[in-house]
Amino acid sequence: LHNKNTLMRRLNNKYNHKMEETKRTQEQMESKEDKTKTELPYDINMELFMNMVNALSKVGGKGENIIDLYNSLNVSKQVASKTATLLRFVGLANSNNRTIWLTEEGLIFANSNDEGKRKVIMSKIPKKYKIMLNWIKNSKDHIMITNDIRNSVIKIFNIHVGKRLLDGMVVAFCNFFNNFEIIKYTKGK
């Protein structure tokens, strides 16, 4: 009986240890996911954005090899990758590390006129971008300087990256919505 109780205690301890270890691993994974979710696109090129949409619309839902797409657009992997990140962030494209393709909304976007494109963008705005647009909408005279947007990104989204990267995130946001005439952006505000 004594050996049986000892054995049960040991098994319970091992079980509890494994459960704690599993919980820690799960928390680490969730923490990693949270960090990934906090990132915003940066240093984007809107002309390349539109060229990428057009190129992907020609291959339809099957997509294209990412490297082949980048090469066909005659841009560096780094520049194209940042633009592809924005495409995925706003829900117009998906990828699986080898292939990138337009989503249903991306295909609608690609085949729409300017007003149709604006409607697709407005229907697919990611939560963080909606929040940022509301900051502008709720600011005095609906005008906000980019430094204030940057400071709000740090405070509200708890994003702590270098100033250059953070500025790139804010400028990408401003350029993106300026391109679709959802906001008016001039350097600095």
N, C-alpha and C positions, 0 to 999 in steps of 0.2 A: 504494500500500500504506500509506504514511504517513497519507494522508487517510482511508483506510478505518479504520485503528486509532484515529485521533483521533475519528472519527464514532462508533465503537463505544464509546469511553470516555465520550463525551458522552451517548450513549443510556443507558449503564449508570448514569452519575451521575444523570440525570433519573429513571431507573427507581428507583434507590435512594432518591432524594429523595421520590418519590411514595409509595414503600412506607413510609418513615419518617412522612410526613405522614398516610397512611392509618392507621398504627399509633397515632399521637398522637390522631387523631380517635376511633378505636375506644376507646382508653384513657379519653378524656374522656367518651365516652358511657357506658362501664362505670362510671366514677366517679360520673356523674350518677345512673345506675340504683342504685348502692350507696347514695347519699344518700337517694334516694326510698324504698328498702327499709328504711332505718333509722327512718323516721318511724312514730310510733305515734299512734293516734287520741287526741283530747283534747277536753275540755269537751263531753261527750256528755250527752244527755238520754234516759234509759231509757224514759220514757213515750212520747216521740217515736219512739224506736227501734221500740217495739212498734206504735205507730200507723202507722209507715211500712211495716212488714212487713205489717200487716193491709190497708193500702191497696193495696200491690203484689200481695198474694195475690188480690185481686179482679180484677185484669187479667191474671193468669197470666203465662206465659212471654214474652208479647209486650212487656211493660213499659209504662212510661208516660213521657211527656215530663217531664224533671226539674223544670222550672219549674212546670208544671201540678201536679205532685205537691206541691212545696213550697207553692204557693198553696192547694191543697186542704186541706193540713194547717194552714193559717193560721199559719205561722211564717216568720221571716225566712230568706232564702237562706243567710246565714252559719250560723245554728243548724242548719238542715236539712242543709246541706252537711257539717258535722262529723259528724252522725248517719249520713248516707249513707256517709261514709268508713269508719265503724265497720262498717256492713253489708258493705261490700266487703272490708274487712280480715279479717273473720271468715268470709268465703266464702259469705255468705247472699245476696249480690246482685252484679251486674255492671252496668257502664254504659259508654256510648260518648260521653260529653260532652253528648248530647242526651236519651238515653233511659236509664232505669234499670229493671232487672227482677230478679226473684228467681231464683237458681240453683235447681237441682233440690233441693239441701239446704235452701234458703230456703223453697221451697214445702212441703217436709216439715215444716220448723220451724213454718211458719205454721199448718199443719193439725194440730199435735200438742198434747197436753195438757202440763202443766208438766214432768212427768218426760220426756216425749218431746222437749220443747224442750231440756232439760238434756243429754240424750243426743246430740242433734244438735250442740249447742255443744261438748261434750267431744270429739266426733269431728272437729271442724273447727278446733280451737284452732291459731292461727298459732304458728310456732316461737318467736317472741319472747315471746308470752304463755305458752307452755309453760315456757319458761325462768323467767319471772317466778313462775309458780305453783310451780315447783320450789324457788325461793328460799324461799318461804313454808313449803313442806312440809319443807324441810331445816333451817329455823331452829329455835332453841330453843323448845320447846312449840308449834311451828307458828304462832308469832306474830311478826310483823315490823312495825315502825313504817314509816309511809309515807316518812319521811326516808331510812331505810335502803334502801327500794325505789328511791327516786329516785337515791341515790348509786350503787347497783348498776347502774341504767340508764345512768348516765353512764360508769361504769367498764367495764362489760361490752359495751354496745352502742355505746359511743363517740358518744353523742348529746350534742351541745353546743348547747343552745338556752337561751333565757331561763328563769329560775326559774319564772315564772308558767306558761309553756307546759309545762315539764317536770312541774310539779305537776299540771297539767291532764291530762297523759298518765297519770300514776300514779293519780289519782283516777278517771279514765275506766276504767282497768283494774280497779280495786277495785270500782267501782259495777257494772260489767258482770258480773263473776263473783259479786258479792254478790246481784245481781238473780236469778240462777239458782241461788242457794244452793250455789255451789261453794266459796266462801269466805265468811267472816263479816267484814264491814267496818264498823267504826265510825270516825268521823272521827279520823284520826291513826294508826290501826293496824288 
